[in-house]
Amino acid sequence: MDKGDMQADAVVVGAGPAGSSTAHYLAMAGLRVLLLEKSAFPRDKVCGDGLTPRAVAELVRMGVDTSGWARNTGLRAVGGGHTIELPWPETASLPNFGLACPRAELDAALAAKAQESGAVLRENVTVVGPILHERSGRVIGVKAKSAEREPLAFKAPVVVDAGGVSARLATAVGREKAMNRPMGVAYRTYFRSGRSADSVMESHLELWKGKPGKSDLMPGYGWIFPLAGGIVNVGLGSLSSTAKATGLDYRAMFKAWMANASSEWGFTEENQVGRLRGAALPMAFNRKPHYADGLLLVGDAGGMVSPFNGEGIAYALQAGRLAADAIAQAHSRPTITAKDRALAAYPAAMREELGGYYSLGRAFARLIERPRIMHMCVAHGLPRPTLMRLVMRLLSDCYDRRGGDWMDRLISALAKAAPKA
Ligand SMILES: Cc1cc2nc3c(=O)[nH]c(=O)nc-3n(C[C@H](O)[C@H](O)[C@H](O)COP(=O)(O)OP(=O)(O)OC[C@H]3O[C@@H](n4cnc5c(N)ncnc54)[C@H](O)[C@@H]3O)c2cc1C
């Protein structure tokens, strides 16, 4: 590799949605960006593959071509003996449709976008730790190894940890996850299904061990997201208000759920495509600070998944955009102190945008982590369409932060009143 490539204006570790978004916006601002990724595209990532209108809005901003991806017009919520279909609201800032796209495709498209904008992507490069300035302890680069285990070093005045839930760099500098923040665990697989052309995302607000209403409730929620090409993404997860291990047997829960799912979906062993795989969802800013000592955290590395619905892609893309803005401003400033002042704008912006909303999410997690309470809310709430439209906007973050109708204003007021996470 050309020695010049080892030095950049910013090094971004991990080319998931957070890293590719950061790299794209940095390159657009004219910075020399190195985007380091341990795997090679296309690569899989355990995910529900669902993109809400908030995620779509970020993709539109980035100019990502989404033609051919499955489009959905709303959400079908199932629970408490009721089924309700709610269209995505159209607001000034968000479109009235969502998308679904397998992560192998989505992440490859985002990384290609970052490259097209001018970022240098290095695949098969695993970052193993930070390079610290001897006296100040500031992060000034990363140590890495190639697929052939050749040691590598990349230097930059600013480093971004976009390495997902493992947050290797952040952990290496002592930024541990906060145990008192909500954490999700979710498992998913794919099925060929005759209903893959469904135009809504389906959400199961309660899971039963046997016949719905006539057996034990399991602690979790499920989803069925239709994708293009005759395939649906099916998964389930649990939400805890803390990071303590749940001790749940997700595979057994999945099996029980599938055994009772409507046969229309065709969730049989023969139709299953790929294994059932799971991962953790770090929520409500469970790893902070999002900026200190030359190192920014974006996406899952900074615990940016919503405790309301397990969505992380929209926030990863948003964090990349806001982080890149702060880094570009810092780049133009001459001294470390002035750079740090500009970089501090990033955690402040994240907190302003999502801090109150995520605090509401933490309260929500404490409330519904008990299946019986969830059941009560679902059984009494679902038959009330206006209430459900409000709840849908809250849970999917489909509300206008500025202006909007009475529902938007109510959610904004609640989020403003909440202490910031
Ligand atoms: C089962 C499940 C279902 C989900 N469903 C949805 C959903 O439907 N919609 C939604 O919005 N969110 C969903 N999420 C959450 C979503 O997957 C994450 O929030 C999102 O992927 C975060 O993006 P990221 O870029 O921060 O991290 P990641 O997508 O995890 O990307 C991190 C990247 O960094 C790379 N990397 C890691 N370590 C290193 C290293 N040391 N060196 C170099 N590269 C490294 C990885 O290979 C990866 O490419 C789900 C999560 C799970 C587990």
The ligand as a MOL file (V3000), in Angstrom:
LIG
                    3D

  0  0  0     0  0            999 V3000
M  V30 BEGIN CTAB
M  V30 COUNTS 53 58 0 0 0
M  V30 BEGIN ATOM
M  V30 1 C -31.4490 -9.3850 15.1600 0
M  V30 2 C -31.3450 -7.9100 14.9550 0
M  V30 3 C -32.3390 -7.2640 14.2220 0
M  V30 4 C -32.2400 -5.8810 13.9750 0
M  V30 5 N -33.1790 -5.3100 13.1800 0
M  V30 6 C -33.0790 -4.0130 12.8320 0
M  V30 7 C -33.9830 -3.4320 11.8950 0
M  V30 8 O -34.8490 -4.1140 11.3380 0
M  V30 9 N -33.8430 -2.1080 11.6060 0
M  V30 10 C -32.8760 -1.3410 12.1770 0
M  V30 11 O -32.8130 -0.1440 11.9120 0
M  V30 12 N -31.9790 -1.8670 13.0570 0
M  V30 13 C -32.0360 -3.1830 13.3770 0
M  V30 14 N -31.1130 -3.7490 14.2180 0
M  V30 15 C -30.0240 -2.8920 14.7390 0
M  V30 16 C -28.9840 -2.6440 13.6420 0
M  V30 17 O -28.5480 -3.8840 13.1120 0
M  V30 18 C -27.7580 -1.8800 14.1890 0
M  V30 19 O -28.2070 -0.8260 14.9980 0
M  V30 20 C -26.9070 -1.3170 13.0530 0
M  V30 21 O -26.3220 -2.3470 12.3140 0
M  V30 22 C -25.8030 -0.4000 13.6080 0
M  V30 23 O -24.9410 -0.0030 12.5820 0
M  V30 24 P -23.3910 0.2580 12.9020 0
M  V30 25 O -22.8100 0.7540 11.6370 0
M  V30 26 O -23.2690 1.0600 14.1270 0
M  V30 27 O -22.7920 -1.1640 13.2800 0
M  V30 28 P -22.6760 -2.5190 12.3930 0
M  V30 29 O -23.7810 -2.5890 11.4220 0
M  V30 30 O -22.5180 -3.5910 13.3880 0
M  V30 31 O -21.3370 -2.3020 11.6050 0
M  V30 32 C -20.0860 -2.4050 12.2240 0
M  V30 33 C -19.0460 -2.6940 11.1640 0
M  V30 34 O -17.7560 -2.6240 11.7610 0
M  V30 35 C -16.9840 -3.7350 11.3710 0
M  V30 36 N -16.0060 -3.9550 12.4260 0
M  V30 37 C -16.2550 -4.3330 13.6980 0
M  V30 38 N -15.1280 -4.4020 14.4040 0
M  V30 39 C -14.1300 -4.0570 13.5550 0
M  V30 40 C -12.7160 -3.9660 13.6970 0
M  V30 41 N -12.1270 -4.2210 14.8620 0
M  V30 42 N -11.9860 -3.5800 12.6210 0
M  V30 43 C -12.5880 -3.3050 11.4410 0
M  V30 44 N -13.9160 -3.3930 11.2460 0
M  V30 45 C -14.6830 -3.7600 12.2910 0
M  V30 46 C -18.0020 -4.8590 11.1970 0
M  V30 47 O -17.5300 -5.8940 10.3570 0
M  V30 48 C -19.1750 -4.0890 10.5850 0
M  V30 49 O -19.0800 -4.0310 9.1790 0
M  V30 50 C -31.1710 -5.1170 14.5040 0
M  V30 51 C -30.1780 -5.7650 15.2620 0
M  V30 52 C -30.2570 -7.1330 15.4860 0
M  V30 53 C -29.1830 -7.8150 16.2760 0
M  V30 END ATOM
M  V30 BEGIN BOND
M  V30 1 1 1 2
M  V30 2 1 2 3
M  V30 3 2 2 52
M  V30 4 2 3 4
M  V30 5 1 4 5
M  V30 6 1 4 50
M  V30 7 2 5 6
M  V30 8 1 6 7
M  V30 9 1 6 13
M  V30 10 2 7 8
M  V30 11 1 7 9
M  V30 12 1 9 10
M  V30 13 2 10 11
M  V30 14 1 10 12
M  V30 15 2 12 13
M  V30 16 1 13 14
M  V30 17 1 14 15
M  V30 18 1 14 50
M  V30 19 1 15 16
M  V30 20 1 16 17
M  V30 21 1 16 18
M  V30 22 1 18 19
M  V30 23 1 18 20
M  V30 24 1 20 21
M  V30 25 1 20 22
M  V30 26 1 22 23
M  V30 27 1 23 24
M  V30 28 2 24 25
M  V30 29 1 24 26
M  V30 30 1 24 27
M  V30 31 1 27 28
M  V30 32 2 28 29
M  V30 33 1 28 30
M  V30 34 1 28 31
M  V30 35 1 31 32
M  V30 36 1 32 33
M  V30 37 1 33 34
M  V30 38 1 33 48
M  V30 39 1 34 35
M  V30 40 1 35 36
M  V30 41 1 35 46
M  V30 42 1 36 37
M  V30 43 1 36 45
M  V30 44 2 37 38
M  V30 45 1 38 39
M  V30 46 1 39 40
M  V30 47 2 39 45
M  V30 48 1 40 41
M  V30 49 2 40 42
M  V30 50 1 42 43
M  V30 51 2 43 44
M  V30 52 1 44 45
M  V30 53 1 46 47
M  V30 54 1 46 48
M  V30 55 1 48 49
M  V30 56 2 50 51
M  V30 57 1 51 52
M  V30 58 1 52 53
M  V30 END BOND
M  V30 END CTAB
M  END
